[in-house]
Amino acid sequence: MLLGDILKTFSDEAAATEYLLSLGNMPLVLRLQEMANAEGESLGEFASAAVQRYASVASEEEWLTLLGLVSRASDPAEVCLRRALEYTASSAAAV
């Protein structure tokens, strides 16, 4: 599935939650839920916006790392989504 197709499903909160839980990183999902609540957004809205923020603010080194990960992945969209969400959660923790 393409990343854009995944993000389109995130307008349905149940679908977004189910997909994020399928990534197998419960601490990440809980952290994202906390961040979404703080912003007054649903988890799906927050996750979609996190991918957009990642695309606009990630450093060149981060992009190179992502390209390396995606080139070896069986599901590049999942790798990109996971990386963007982890980046968002770790960037917020650093503040």
N, C-alpha and C positions, 0 to 999 in steps of 0.2 A: 504494500500500500504506500502511496506517496504521502509525504509529510502534510501537504495541503489538504489531502483527503482526511487524514487523521484529525487535523485541527478543525475541519468543518464539523466533525462529529462532537466536538467539545461544546457546541451550543446546547447540547443535551447533557445536563449535569450528571445524570446516571451513566451515560456512555463515557463521559470524560473520566469520572471516578473509576469506572471499571477498567478503562484502558490504562490509566495511571497505576492502578493497583497491579495490573498485569506485568508491569515493569519489574516487579519483585523487590522494590525498595521502599518499604513502609515508612522508615524514618524520613525519607525524602518527601513522600506524599503528605505526611503529617506536617512537615515544615512548610510545604507549599500551601497547605490548607490554612495554617496559621497566618502566613503572609497574605493569602487571599482575603481572609477575614479582616485583617488589619486595613486592607485597601477597600473593603466593602464590595468585593467581587466574589463571584462563584469560583470554584476551583477550575472549571473549564475556561472561564474568561481569563483568569489569572495565568493559567498555563499557556494559552494562546498568546497573550500579551508578552509573556516571558520569552517565547521564541522570537517574537518580533524585536524585543529589546536586545536579545542576544545577537541577532543578525545585525543590529545597528551599532552595538558598542564593543563587540568582541575584538580583541587585539589580533594583529597579524599572526602572532604565535599561536593563539587559540584557534584561528582558522586553519593553520597548518596542522595542528593536532587533530582537529575535527576531520580534515581531509584524509589524514592517515587512517583514522579509525573507520571512516566511511568506506574507504577503499578495500578494507578487509572484512567488512560486515556482510552478513547474509541479509540483514534488514537495515539498510542505510537510514531510512526514515526514523526508525526506533532509536538508532544510535544518535542521530542529530537531535531528536526530541529529548532524549535522556541527558545529553551533554548540555543542551540549553537550559534545562531545568536544574541540573546540578550546578551550573554556572550561576544561575540566578540565586539559588539557595546559598551558595558559598559566598557570593558577592554581598548579599545582605548580611551574612554572619560577620563579614569583615568590617562592616560599618559600625 
